[in-house]
Amino acid sequence: MRAAPVLRCGQLDSVSPFLYPRTPRVPPEDVKLLTLARDLQRRKARERQHRFVAEGVRTVETLLTSRFAVTGLLVTAGLRADERGQRLVATAEARGISVVDVSDAELESAADTDTPQGVLAVATIPDQPLAVPTGPARYLVLDALQEPGNVGAVVRTAAAMGVTATIALPGTVDMWNAKVVRSSMGALFHHPVAMRSWEQFSEFAGSTGLALWAADLHGDALDSLRPTSCPDRLALVVSNEGAGLSPQVAAAVSRTVTIPMAAEVESLNVAVATGILLYALRVASQTPRSS
C-alpha cells in the first residue's frame, strides 16, 4: 500500500482548492454591506454604527417609502425572480440605493429569521429628539419591556392610536432590534421612538407639563375615567408583566389605571393591554366635556 503524500509548507500554495470548502463571495466592493449586516445583529454594533437591519419584503417595502436613509439592500436570485421583488428592487434603484446580489446562505448569515424572504436592508437609525408639544399630547413610556415581539406590537399599536411618541426607558429591549423592527410592521418608520434614561425623561416630563400615569393591576378602573379627568398632556407607562413598575417610576406617577377583567384572569399580554388602555384614553379625551 502506498503511503499518503506528505505536504510540506512550501507546497501549500499548490494544493488543489477542492481540498477546502469553496466559499462563494459577493464582489469585494460589496463585501462591506454583507459584513455590516452581519455585525448589526449585535446591539453594540447598532449603537456604534447608528444603523439597523430590516428583513422581509413588506418591511423593506415600507422602509423604502419612508424618509429613512437606506444604506443598501441584500437580495437573492429568488427575490429577483418574483414580480413583487422586481418592483421592490426597481424602487430601491430609482432612489439610488445600492442593491447587492447574494446567495441564500449569505443572506441567512446576516438575517435574524430563518426565512428572510430574499431581502434585507441596512438603514440609518434617525436622530429623533423629543419635540416640546405645543398642544395636547400623548406619550407611551416603556418601562423595562424585554420581549422584542411585544415591543414591536406595542409600537404598532401606539402609532395606530395616534400617540405622539414612544419612549423606551432603561431595561427595555433595543428599539432597533431586528425582531422589534419586524413586529412593528413598519410603524417604526413613521412613529417617533426615543430611548432615554429615567433622568432625561423625568426632566422632559417636568418641563413640558406631562402628567404621568401608569398601568397597574391595583389602579383605577378604566371605565371610571371621565373626560375631565384626562390631562391634555399625558404620558402612560406600561411595564414588564412579571416585574411591574420600576421603583423610580412607581414613585413618580400621579395615577394608576387598570383594565377590569374576569376574576379568573390574572393579567393580559402587555401589547393587548396597551391597545385597550390607549383606546380608552383616546375615547375619554375625545368625549365632549360637560360645562
N, C-alpha and C positions, 0 to 999 in steps of 0.2 A: 504493500500500500504506500502510495506516495504521500510524503508529508505535506501539510498545507504550507504554502509560501508565507514567509515572514516579511512583513512590511517594515522597512526602516524609515527613519524620519525623513530622509531625503526623497523617499518615494511617495509621500502622502499626496503631493500635488497631482500625481498622475493616476491616483486611484479613480476608478470608474465612479461617476456621480450617482449611479444607481445603487451603490452600497449605502447611501444615505437618503433619508426622506426628502423627496422633492417638494419644496415649498413654493408654489407659485406666488408671486408677489405683484402688487399693483406697481405701476411705473414709479421710479424713485421720487419724482416731483410730487406724487400723490400719497406717498407713504405717510407723510406728516399728518394728514387728515385721519387716516385709519388709526395711527398710533395715538393721536389726540382723543379720538372717540373711545378707544380702549381705556385710556388714562382717566377719562371723565366718569368712569364707573365709580370712582372714589370721591368722597365729599371734599377732601382736602384739595384734590386736583381741580374740582369745580370752583372752589373758593379762590384758588391761586390763578386759574385761567379766566375766571369770570365767564365761563361757558357751561352749557349743559347739552344733553342729548335728548332728542325727541325721536321716538320709534313708532312705526306703523303708518299706513297710508293716510288714514283720516287725520291723525295728529299732525303729520307733516303737511298735509293739505291746508289745515287750519293755520299752522305756523307760517306758511308762505303767503297767507292773506293778511298777516299781522304786520306791525311796524318793526318787528324784531329784526336785528341784523343777523342774517344766516351765513355762517362761515362756509358751509358746503354740505353736499349730500353724498352718501354712500348708497349705491343701488346695485342690484343684481340683474342678471340676464332675465330672470323670471319677471321682474317688475317691468323691464323694458318691453317684454312680450305682451304685457297686459295693456288694454286700451286706456284704462284709468291711470295706470302707471305712466304711460306715454304722455298723458296730459299733465301729470304732476311734473315730470322731467321738463317738459316744454315750458311750464310756468316758472320753474327754477331758472332755466337757461335764459328766459326772457328778462329775468331780474339780474342777470349777470352772475348768478351763483354757480360755483364750481360743482360739477356732478362727476363723481368718481365711480367707475365700474369696479366691483369687487366680486369675489366668489361667495357662494352661500356660506362657506366655512369662515371666511374672513369677516363677513357681516355678523355672523353669530358670535364671533370672538369679541366683538365690540358692543353687542347688544345685551340688554338686561333680561329680555324674554327669550324663550326657546324658539319662538316663531315671530321674528321681527317684520314679517310681511314684505321683505325685499327692499326696505328703505329705512335709512337712519339719517337724521340731520343733526348737525352741530350748530348751535346758535349762541349768541352773546346774551348773558344774563343782564337785563336792563337795570339801570340805576333808577329806583323808584322811591324818591323821597316822599315822606308823608306831607301832603299839602294841607295847609291850615284851612279848615272848612269855612265857607262864607255864609252857610245857611244850615238847615237840618242835615244831619249826617248819621250814618250807622256804620259802626266798625265791628268786625268779628275778630276776637282775640283767641288764639290757640295756645292753651297752657299745657305744654308737655304732651302733645299728641304724637305718638310714636309710630303708628301703623301707616305706612305710605298710602295704601289704598283708601283708607278712611280720610286722610288729609286731602287727597285729590278730590274725593267726592264732596268733602266739606267746601272746598274752594269753588267747585262747580255750583253747589247749592247757593253759596254766598253771591256768586255772580248772577244767578237766576233771580235771587231775591232783591237785587239792586243795592247790595251792601257797598259802601263807599270804598273800603279796602279791607283786606285780611292781614292781620299782624301775627306773626309767629314768635312766641317767647322762647327762651332757652329750654332745652329738653324736647322741643318739637323736632321731628324729622326734617331734614333739609328740604325746603320747598321746591328745589330743582332736582331732587332725586328722580330717576327715570320713571319709577312707578307712580310717583306723585304726578308727574307731568302727564303720563298716560291716563291715569284715573281721572284727571281733571277734564278730560275730553276737550282740550283746547281752551278751557276757561282761563288758564294761567296766562294766555297770550293777550287777553283783553281786560282781565280783572286785576287791579293793582294788589300786589302782595309785598310785604316787607318783613324782614327778620330783625327784631330789636331786643335789647336787653330789657329787663324789668324797669331799670332806672330810666332808660331812654323813653320807654312807653309811658311811664308814670309822669315824666316831665311833659310829654306831648299832651297827655290827657288833661293835666292840670292847666296848661297854658291855653288850651282850646275849649275848656269848659265841658269836657265829656263826663257824663255820668257813667259810672262803672257798675254794670250788673253782671251776674254770673248764673250759670245753670247749676242747680244743686237739688238733690233729692228732697231736701227739707225746706225748700224755698216756697214762695207764694205761688199758688196755683195759677197757671196761665189764664184760666177762664175768669180770674178775678181782676185782670188788667182792665183799666179804663183809659180812654183817650187822654184824660187829664193827668194820668199817672205816668205816661210815656214821655220822657225828655226828648226835646228836639235833637239833641246831640247825645248819642248813646253808644257805648262800647259793650258788647256782650261777650263774656268769657265762657268758652267751653273747654272742659278738661278731660284728662285721661279717665276712662270709666272706672278703673281699679283704684288709682291713687287719689283721685279727687283734686281739689284746688290746691295749688302751691300755697305755702303759708303766707307769703307776702301778698298774693292776690286775694286770698281769703280775708286778710286784714284790711284791704283797701276797698272792697266792693261795698256799695251802699244798699244793694238789694239783691236777693237771690230769687230765682224763679224756677218752677218745676212743672213738668207735664203730668197732669192727673192720669193715673193708669190703673188697670185692674190690679187687685191686691196680689194675685198670684204671679204677676210680672215684676221682677225686681228692677230692671233697667232696660234702656234701649241702646242700640248701637249709636255711637256719637254722631255719625253722619245723618242718621234718621232723626235723632233728637234735634240736631242743629236745624234741619229743614223745618221741623214743626215749630220750633222756637222763633226762627226768623220770620216765618209766615205769620204767626200770631202777632208778633210785634209790628209787622207791616200793616196788618188789618187794623190793629188798635190805633196805630198812628194815623191811618187814613180816615178813620171814623170821625165825622164832624163832632167837635166839642160843643157841649151844651153851654149856653150863655148863663 
